[in-house]
Amino acid sequence: MTEIRPPAKPAEAPAASPKAPTAQRTGFGFLGVFGWLGIFGIGAAVGAVLGALDVAGWITGLAVSATTVALGFFLRRSLSG
């Protein structure tokens, strides 16, 4: 005969890390908003310059998207740690 055992208790989750102080989180929020607005402005400026130079539309789109993705990566990285 097999013995019936009660289900095992789930392992307790590790304690959550303490949250950053409110002022610090707010500062990161403002930096993030202004950072993303700056990235948007830089992308618009790159697009305007390439458009004024009569560069093909697909090249303009590629340059603007690559610029904004790269700058967004660096912004995210700088704000996270």
N, C-alpha and C positions, 0 to 999 in steps of 0.2 A: 504494500500500500504506500501511496505517496503522501507525504505530509503536506498539509495546506498551511502556508505561511501568510501572514498579513503583508500587504504591499509595503515595499521599502519607502521610507520617508525621503522626499526629494532633498537634495543637498541645498543648503541655504546659499542664497546669492551673496556674493561679496558685498560688503558695505559700499555704498555709493561714495564717490569722492566728493569732498566738500565743494560746494559751488563757489565761484569767484564772487568777491564782493560786488554789490550792485553798481557802485561807481565804476568799477573796472569793466563790467559787462556793458554798461551804458557807453563808456568810452569806445569800446570795440564796435558797438553798434553805429556810433557816429562815424568812426573811421571807415567802417565797411560801406556805409551809405555814400560818404564822400569819395571813397575809393572807386566804387562802382560808377558813380557819376563822372569821375575823372576818366575812367576807362571808356565810358560811352563817348565823352567829348573827344578823346584821342582817336577813337575809331571814326567818329564823324569827320574829324579834321583830316585823317588819312584818306577817307573816301572823297572828301571835297577836293583835296589836292590832286588825287589821281583822276577824278572826274574832270577837273580843269585842264589836265594834261592830255585829255582825250585817250586815256588808257581804256582798253577793252573792259566791258562790264564784268566779265567773269574774273578777270585778273584783279579788278578793284574789289569785288566781293571776297575773293580769296585772301587778299592782303588785309582787308578790314577784319575778316573773321579770324584769321591767324593772329593778328595783333591783339584783338580783344581776348581771345582764348589764352594767349601767353600771358598777358597782363593780369587777367583774372586768376590764373594759376599762381602767379607771384603774389598777388594781393591775398589770396586765400592762405597761402603758405606763411606770409608775414603776419597775418592776424591770428593764426592758430597757435603759434608758438614762439 
